Amino acid sequence: MTAEATDPAQERLRRWRLVLGGDAADGTGCALSGKDAAMDGALTALYGKKDRKSQDGKSQGGRERSAGLGASAPSVARWLGDIRRYFPSSVVQVMQRDAIDRLGLATLLLEPEMLEAVEADVHLVGTLLSLNKAMPETTKETARAVVRKVVDDLEKRLATRTRATLTGALDRSARISRPRHHDIDWNRTIAANLKHYLPDHRTIVPERLIGYGRATRSTKKEVILCIDQSGSMAASVVYASVFGAVLASMRTISTRLVVFDTAVVDLTDQLDDPVDVLFGTQLGGGTDINRALAYCQSQITRPAETVVVLISDLYEGGIRNEMLKRVSAMKASGVQFVTLLALSDEGAPAYDREHAAALAALGAPAFACTPDLFPEVMAAAIEKRPLPIPDAA
């Protein structure tokens, strides 16, 4: 709030003025100055409407404002600096995304000075990956630094909780009824034997011991992440790569990461660095889910201990019936099959509802999953219990 806009009514007019953009008929009668005028200029450059043209090609003028940042990198750099100065980071990310979509600024991201000026987020990483093949060598080092920053931030946010959740799920899934002393789960054993408490001796005499195999002994579960790398799945590819690296760091989980469009690429040997994984993808192209699942199926050696996670919008360009047969066969062999329409904070994108319904009929319901929910989904799959499907799925 500016010093001049301390009155609530005047503040409402100021906000409406910024929303409406100052057209002659906006009805606010509110003039802007100083920081407010600069904010309005940054918003107008992105969201202002272009001049309307009459049938003879002449401008009609009047209410419509012109929009655009100009074609030059310096003007874009100044605009990026302005929005970072005047708006919070979350708003800056939205405005950058809109600028790329509305004003065609993607090609300017091929210039190192542009990348140094932007606010890095998951969606920017997706845009950079889609430009990867066109990116000059002079830009790739800067692009990797931008992607690295986003990936590191995501790992800090997600890794600890993911490891803790899945370690607990692995221990519970391996629980045994006659544990050795060092394998006893004392918390669950005490809870199960409270009725045998002896007040005089202030102790519990357990009749049943509950234990679990220790997580350090051997690989308990195999996880295959099968990721659709079509353009609409960009954010999901970023998150899945980070989770793949986290899972690969756990000795009790053998993790494989497969990406596909009409071809299938196994990126498992790059899982120690999710940035390498991301730059190994090629966003865009067609989709052949059946072919990808055929490859995943060929990699399964212990069906009852395997979780396959398909992340796709389900627009199948391959053989639909064969795809469904493969899912059915994997589930019949004991594989836990999870279908995610998206792994992102935005919810489900457009997806093939017919294929989603067919998978649900096979016992593999398709739903969008947020990154924060993903550890719980994986824990449920590992323990072979119902998946925590969001209400909005």
Secondary structure, 3 states (H helix, E strand, C coil): CCCCCCCHHHHHHHHHHHHHCCCCCCCCCCCCCHHHHHHHHHHHHHHCCCCCECCCCCECCCCCCCCCCCCCHHHHHHHHHHHHHHCCHHHHHHHHHHHHHHHCCHHHHHCHHHHHHCCCCHHHHHHHHHCHHHCCHHHHHHHHHHHHHHHHHHHHHHHHHHHHHHHHHHHHHCEECCCCHHHECHHHHHHHCHHHEECCCCEECCCCCCEECCCCCCCCEEEEEEEECCHHHHHHHHHHHHHHHHHHCCCCEEEEEEEECCCEEECHHHCCCHHHHHHCCCCCCCCCHHHHHHHHHHCCCCHHHEEEEEECCCCCCCCHHHHHHHHHHHHHCCCEEEEEEEECCCCCCCCCHHHHHHHHHCCCCEEEECCCCHHHHHHHHHHCCCCCCCCCC
